[in-house]
Amino acid sequence: MFTLLVISVPGIIAGNTDTLHTTYVVNTDYVPTHVVTVSAGGGLHTLLPKLSADGSSTVGLGKGVGAGAQVAATYSYFIHKYVGITAGIGFEMYTGNMNGSFTDRVWLYDTYNEKNYWLNSNYTNFKESEQLYLVTIPVGATARVNLTDPIQLRGTVGLGMNIVAGSHFRGEGQLETTADYPDYNLHFDSDLPQHGFSNYYMGGYNGKIANTFPVSMFVFADLGVHYQFNRRYGIYAGVYFSYTCFSSIRPTTDEAGNRPELVTFDMSTRQFTYSGMFNSKFVEAVNPLAVGVKVGFTLTFLDPIKCNCENW
């Protein structure tokens, strides 16, 4: 026993020259307690918008998926050779897009004629892309099991908090506006630009998703394989999943309690204002969803658990 201690102590101090076999077998199977992981990954990071009643009633509006990426740093404290607690901080990017052709019909009041009328907005070749940037704070339970002497299978499940760090959208397409006056039994085609009824090209409108919740909650899980090079360093590769349980946006309303239109027209200036899909009446919820792969680098602190089992 004294000979074993003499052999192993210099290796513990050296750290980077220890082999995993030396750590687990010569030192009677010590298991690391503190593990820091820095990782990066990417895959399907879509915003998963939920259409409102107005959005669902439109024809031809499609929801696309998006790709994104994440970086994270986590700390795991193992209270048992199999089980630990993990917490960390990360940054994630989500993207989405909506496209198609659809018609929106709005009941308005004409102050000049003192009559109500239907404003018909026909969108063709409509495209909008969105980006959402989140700071994430995950907390979960981690389990691990040895597959071979240098290789472990690890998995983590838990809850987390999203903090919105930024957002952006860009929309473009063709817009034709017409009107129907039921009291006069009249239809105005898109050849009266002085009244706002015309064909317009919405070119490259940029803006911010203004109605995001500052904080939202998500559930997450990841599963992967950890390879320990020596007593100090290792690598991790695996798959991850996260889903924001509650909407990242809150539907906005005006003073009358109505959701904003996608496009509004100022008759005095002949200028359009483009709100963006997520700020308009067409979308009522956004639940970011991520599925992807990641790789990471691990650093193990020299505070081992003695497990006394060679093949745990």
C-alpha positions in Angstrom: 0.0 0.0 0.0 2.8 2.4 0.8 4.4 1.6 -2.5 1.2 2.5 -4.3 0.9 5.9 -2.6 4.5 6.7 -3.5 3.8 5.9 -7.1 0.5 7.8 -7.3 1.2 11.0 -5.4 3.7 12.5 -7.9 1.2 11.7 -10.7 -1.6 13.6 -8.9 0.6 16.6 -8.4 1.7 16.6 -12.1 -1.9 16.3 -13.3 -1.4 16.6 -17.0 0.9 13.6 -17.2 -1.5 11.2 -15.5 -3.3 8.7 -17.6 -6.9 7.9 -16.9 -5.9 4.4 -15.9 -3.6 5.8 -13.3 -6.4 7.9 -11.9 -9.0 5.2 -11.7 -7.0 2.0 -11.0 -3.7 2.9 -9.3 -5.5 5.4 -7.0 -8.2 2.8 -6.1 -10.7 4.3 -8.6 -11.0 7.9 -7.7 -13.8 9.7 -9.6 -13.7 13.5 -10.4 -16.2 15.7 -8.5 -15.9 19.2 -10.2 -16.2 19.4 -14.0 -16.3 22.6 -16.1 -17.4 22.3 -19.7 -17.2 24.9 -22.5 -19.2 23.9 -25.6 -20.5 25.1 -28.9 -23.1 23.6 -31.2 -25.8 24.2 -33.8 -28.8 22.8 -35.6 -32.5 23.4 -35.8 -33.2 26.6 -33.9 -36.7 27.7 -34.9 -39.0 30.3 -33.4 -42.1 28.1 -33.8 -44.6 30.9 -34.1 -48.3 30.3 -33.3 -50.7 32.1 -35.6 -53.6 34.1 -34.1 -57.2 33.8 -35.2 -56.5 36.5 -37.8 -53.4 34.7 -39.0 -55.1 31.3 -39.2 -57.9 32.7 -41.3 -55.5 34.0 -44.0 -54.9 32.0 -47.1 -51.4 30.9 -48.2 -49.3 32.1 -45.2 -46.6 29.6 -44.5 -44.3 29.2 -41.5 -40.7 28.1 -42.2 -38.1 26.6 -39.9 -34.8 28.2 -39.0 -31.2 27.2 -38.1 -29.1 28.6 -35.2 -26.3 28.1 -32.9 -25.3 28.1 -29.2 -22.3 28.5 -27.0 -22.3 27.7 -23.3 -20.2 27.2 -20.2 -21.4 24.9 -17.4 -20.2 23.7 -14.1 -21.1 20.2 -12.8 -20.7 19.1 -9.1 -21.0 15.4 -8.6 -22.4 14.5 -5.2 -22.2 10.8 -6.1 -20.2 8.9 -8.7 -23.3 8.6 -10.8 -25.2 11.8 -10.1 -24.5 15.6 -10.1 -25.9 19.0 -10.3 -25.2 21.3 -13.4 -25.6 25.0 -13.8 -24.2 27.4 -16.4 -24.7 30.3 -18.8 -25.0 30.4 -22.6 -25.9 32.4 -25.6 -28.3 31.2 -28.4 -29.4 32.4 -31.7 -32.8 31.5 -33.2 -34.1 32.2 -36.7 -37.4 31.9 -38.5 -39.2 32.9 -41.6 -42.8 33.4 -42.8 -43.7 33.6 -46.5 -46.5 33.2 -49.0 -49.4 35.1 -50.5 -52.5 36.1 -48.5 -55.3 38.6 -48.1 -56.1 40.7 -45.1 -59.5 42.4 -44.8 -60.0 45.2 -42.2 -63.2 47.1 -41.3 -62.3 50.8 -41.0 -64.0 54.2 -40.8 -63.6 56.9 -43.4 -63.6 60.2 -41.6 -64.0 62.2 -44.9 -67.1 60.4 -46.1 -68.2 59.4 -42.6 -68.8 55.8 -43.7 -67.3 52.5 -42.8 -65.5 50.5 -45.5 -63.5 47.3 -46.0 -59.8 47.8 -46.7 -58.5 44.8 -48.6 -54.7 44.2 -48.5 -53.4 41.5 -50.9 -49.9 40.4 -50.2 -48.0 38.5 -52.8 -44.4 37.1 -52.8 -44.4 38.0 -49.1 -41.2 37.1 -47.2 -40.1 37.9 -43.6 -37.1 36.6 -41.7 -36.7 36.9 -37.9 -33.8 36.5 -35.5 -34.0 36.2 -31.7 -30.9 36.3 -29.5 -31.1 34.8 -26.0 -28.9 34.6 -22.9 -29.6 31.3 -21.3 -29.2 30.2 -17.6 -29.8 26.4 -17.3 -29.9 24.3 -14.1 -30.3 20.6 -14.1 -29.4 17.1 -12.9 -26.6 15.2 -14.5 -26.1 11.4 -14.6 -23.0 9.6 -15.8 -21.8 6.0 -16.2 -18.5 4.5 -17.3 -18.6 2.7 -20.6 -14.9 1.9 -20.6 -12.0 3.2 -18.6 -11.6 6.6 -20.5 -15.2 6.9 -21.9 -18.4 8.0 -20.0 -22.0 8.3 -21.1 -23.4 11.6 -19.7 -26.9 13.1 -19.7 -28.5 16.2 -18.2 -32.1 17.3 -17.9 -33.5 20.5 -16.3 -35.0 23.9 -16.5 -33.6 27.2 -17.5 -34.3 30.9 -18.0 -34.1 32.8 -21.3 -33.1 36.5 -21.2 -33.8 38.4 -24.5 -30.5 40.0 -25.7 -31.8 41.3 -29.0 -34.1 40.7 -32.0 -34.5 41.7 -35.7 -36.8 41.2 -38.6 -36.8 42.0 -42.3 -39.8 41.9 -44.6 -40.5 42.5 -48.2 -43.1 41.7 -50.9 -45.8 43.1 -53.1 -48.9 44.8 -51.6 -52.1 45.7 -53.5 -54.8 47.7 -51.6 -58.4 48.0 -52.6 -61.6 49.0 -50.8 -65.3 48.2 -50.6 -68.0 50.7 -49.4 -71.1 48.6 -48.6 -73.3 51.7 -48.1 -72.5 53.0 -51.6 -72.2 49.5 -53.1 -68.8 50.6 -54.5 -65.5 48.9 -55.1 -62.3 50.9 -55.5 -59.6 49.2 -57.4 -55.8 49.8 -56.8 -55.7 52.8 -59.1 -56.4 55.5 -56.6 -53.1 56.1 -54.9 -54.3 59.5 -53.6 -56.6 57.5 -51.3 -54.1 54.8 -50.5 -55.4 52.2 -53.0 -52.6 51.2 -55.2 -49.8 48.6 -55.8 -46.8 48.9 -53.6 -43.5 47.1 -53.3 -42.5 46.7 -49.6 -38.7 46.7 -50.0 -36.4 45.6 -47.2 -38.3 46.8 -44.1 -36.1 46.2 -41.0 -37.1 46.5 -37.4 -37.1 45.0 -33.9 -39.5 42.6 -32.3 -40.8 45.1 -29.8 -43.2 43.0 -27.8 -40.8 40.3 -26.4 -41.0 39.2 -22.8 -37.6 40.0 -21.1 -37.6 36.6 -19.4 -39.1 33.2 -20.3 -38.6 29.6 -19.1 -37.4 26.6 -21.0 -36.9 22.9 -20.5 -33.8 21.2 -21.8 -31.9 17.9 -22.2 -28.6 16.7 -23.6 -27.0 13.3 -24.0 -23.4 12.6 -25.1 -20.1 10.8 -24.6 -17.3 12.2 -22.6 -13.7 11.1 -23.2 -11.1 11.8 -20.5 -7.6 12.3 -21.8 -6.0 12.4 -18.4 -6.9 13.5 -14.9 -7.4 17.1 -15.9 -8.7 17.3 -19.5 -11.4 15.7 -21.6 -13.8 16.3 -24.5 -17.5 16.0 -24.8 -19.8 15.4 -27.9 -23.5 15.0 -27.8 -27.0 16.1 -28.9 -29.2 18.7 -27.2 -32.8 19.7 -27.0 -34.6 22.8 -25.5 -38.1 24.1 -25.7 -39.4 27.4 -24.3 -42.6 26.5 -22.4 -44.1 30.0 -22.3 -44.3 32.4 -25.2 -41.3 34.7 -25.8 -43.7 37.5 -27.0 -46.8 39.1 -25.6 -49.6 40.1 -28.0 -49.8 43.9 -28.1 -53.0 45.9 -28.5 -53.7 49.6 -29.3 -55.9 51.9 -27.2 -59.1 50.3 -28.6 -57.9 46.9 -27.7 -57.1 45.8 -31.2 -54.0 44.0 -32.4 -51.7 46.1 -34.7 -52.0 45.7 -38.5 -49.1 44.3 -40.4 -49.0 47.5 -42.6 -50.5 50.9 -41.9 -50.7 53.7 -44.4 -50.5 57.5 -43.6 -52.8 59.3 -46.0 -51.1 62.7 -45.3 -47.5 61.5 -46.1 -48.4 58.6 -48.4 -46.0 56.5 -46.4 -46.3 52.9 -45.2 -45.3 51.7 -41.8 -44.4 48.0 -41.6 -44.9 46.5 -38.1 -43.5 43.0 -38.6 -45.3 39.7 -38.2 -44.4 39.1 -34.5 -45.6 42.7 -33.6 -48.8 42.4 -35.6 -52.2 40.7 -35.1 -51.1 37.6 -37.1 -48.9 36.0 -34.5 -49.9 35.5 -30.8 -47.1 33.3 -29.4 -43.5 32.3 -30.1 -42.0 29.2 -28.5 -38.3 28.8 -29.5 -37.3 25.2 -30.1 -33.8 23.9 -30.5 -32.4 20.5 -31.5 -28.8 20.1 -32.5 -25.3 18.7 -31.8 -22.5 20.1 -29.8 -18.9 19.5 -28.9 -17.0 20.7 -25.8 -13.8 20.8 -23.8 -13.8 19.8 -20.2 -11.7 20.7 -17.2 -11.7 18.5 -14.1 -10.7 19.8 -10.7 -8.6 17.6 -8.5 -11.2 16.8 -5.8 -12.1 13.2 -6.4 -14.7 10.9 -5.0 -13.4 7.5 -3.9 -15.8 5.0 -5.5 -13.9 1.7 -4.8 -15.2 0.1 -7.9 -12.9 -0.5 -10.9 -15.6 -0.8 -13.5 -18.3 1.6 -12.2 
